[in-house]
Amino acid sequence: MAQEASSTKSILYALGANSAIFLAKLSAALYTGSGAMLAEAIHSLADTGNQGLLLLGNKLAKNPPSPDYPLGRGKEIYFWSFIVALILFSMGGLFSIYEGYHKLHAAEPLTRPFIALAVLLFAIAAEAVSLWGCVREVNKERRGRSYYRWFRETRSSALLVVFGEDIAALLGLVLATVAISATMITGNPLYDALGTMAIGVLLVLVAFFIGLEVKSLLVGQGVDPIVKEEMLTLLQNRPEIHTIYNMLTLQMGDDVVVSVKAKMHVTGSEEQMVKNINTCEMALRTAFPQILWLFFEPDIKE
């Protein structure tokens, strides 16, 4: 549940920021004729829609198990996160590249570029607040890892997507600011067109890496390596267990499926062994409330 709350907070931060930024950028793009600003406006519109899709995914993922979905629907959030990556790639990245290419062959001078710069400064401030909120939630589950390692190992796809989007947004705003500033100084709209294309390439790259990580979750990853190690440590320290032969995990959104194969200490009673297994299961569920399904197989060999 903590993971879900962190993701939802980050999504809401980003949704509020991107809605305001989109309106400001679109007004400035229409007023100034800046391709880079239009690319940024489209990027913010895509991000705003993306946050709505992530909220939808979070809601659908809460649906309980059913005969058709016996393990629950936690993976709904992975599907919608992947859709977000596709939208960022196409509507954000490819459109910006196309817009920049078009500007190269039909260059138009900027009008009132100072308005565009003022909007960009506002957008940078708003996006920085969104990223600050996201990073604060990321730090709650990063647990000493670098941001890159967390990005590769996290099982929170919504938080991963918002983190990637916010970083791409800030870098894109910097590129747009540089492009418009260069156009103002030189009077050459070529820089605005090149800036637009650079923003598009940035979004395509970010969308690609987000898509790779979410694809792994869709295919079926286990829990975060740190969490798995903690689960194993808890079980290995249980007095009822002699040896852990194997433990398999499957991340299903915020829910987790766990399967354990272990040799239990001899009790001389089948009933007592069953009670010991139930005790171990209860201890594991108490320590890791995200476990939705837990299968425990006693055995005498691996």
Number of C-alpha atoms within 10 A of each C-alpha: 10 12 19 16 12 20 24 20 16 26 27 19 20 28 22 15 22 27 15 16 25 22 15 20 29 21 17 25 24 14 15 19 18 29 32 34 31 24 32 29 24 21 30 29 21 20 27 21 15 25 25 16 20 29 19 14 22 25 13 16 20 18 13 12 13 10 7 8 11 10 17 21 21 24 25 21 29 27 18 23 29 24 17 27 25 18 20 29 26 18 19 28 28 20 19 33 25 16 20 28 17 14 22 19 10 11 17 16 16 21 16 14 20 15 16 29 20 15 22 23 15 16 24 20 15 20 23 18 16 26 24 16 19 26 18 15 21 23 14 12 15 17 10 10 12 11 14 8 11 18 22 17 18 19 25 24 28 30 26 23 28 29 26 20 25 22 16 20 25 19 16 25 22 16 22 30 23 17 24 30 18 17 21 19 8 11 13 16 23 22 24 31 31 22 29 33 28 21 28 29 19 21 28 25 15 19 25 15 16 27 22 14 20 27 17 14 25 20 9 14 16 18 23 17 12 11 12 16 11 13 17 15 11 14 21 15 11 15 11 19 19 16 19 18 15 12 16 13 19 18 22 28 27 22 23 21 18 20 14 18 19 22 17 21 14 12 11 8 9 10 10 12 18 13 13 19 19 13 14 19 16 13 14 18 16 11 12 14 11 18 19 16 16 15 12 15 13 16 13 12 10 10
